[in-house]
Amino acid sequence: MIEPELWGALRFLGDPQCHVCGFPLPDDPGAGGVCGACAGHKPAFDSARAALAYDDHARKLVLDLKRGGRRDGLALFSGWMAAASGESLSKADFLAPAPMHWTRLAVRSFNQAAWLAQALAQTAGKPWRAGALTRVKRRRSQEGLSASERRRNVGGAIRASGNVRGKIVLVVDDVFTTGATLEACARALRKAGAAEVHAVTLARVVRPIDISI
Ligand SMILES: [Zn+2]
């Protein structure tokens, strides 16, 4: 289980926060307050929330989960994520784990986002769909693409499948880093006709330098 020292050191996120992406704000912005990033560019998801700030302590929990073996924290994590997601969880029609990058799926047989989604679904008494979001490897030629286009092409795209039309979907992932993965998930779900797309993660990067996973 989680050591008491670690428990005490974890930083739980909550209000005041950006009502879109959940970024901690210094002052209560009131209903509808958004952070600078969301004011400049509205994300494809309706909201994103995280239970913990992604620091060295939260990183330990995430790595224990990622490296296999440690599923003993899942019941606890799902309780935290249920509290963080609140209304977006209670109104969700189903939960969908963010798909793992295909290069990683090739060497690992599990997806920690799926474990979190399953545990959260159990906690909330909601259905979850393991295959609602998948990574598709693009087979388009790299010829004539810029460096960043190549990276995207190689990285593959996210596709939504199954009956999504008119549904409220809660996407579940382990860490919100730049939000790019959750944006891609939300775009795919919206394209497939989802009415609302929300997201919840175990942890969230709250400082720009905190991106090592
Ligand atoms: Zn924001």
Residues whose N, C-alpha, C, O or C-beta is under 5 A from the ligand:
A	BS01	ZN	C18 V20 C21 G22 F23 C35 C38
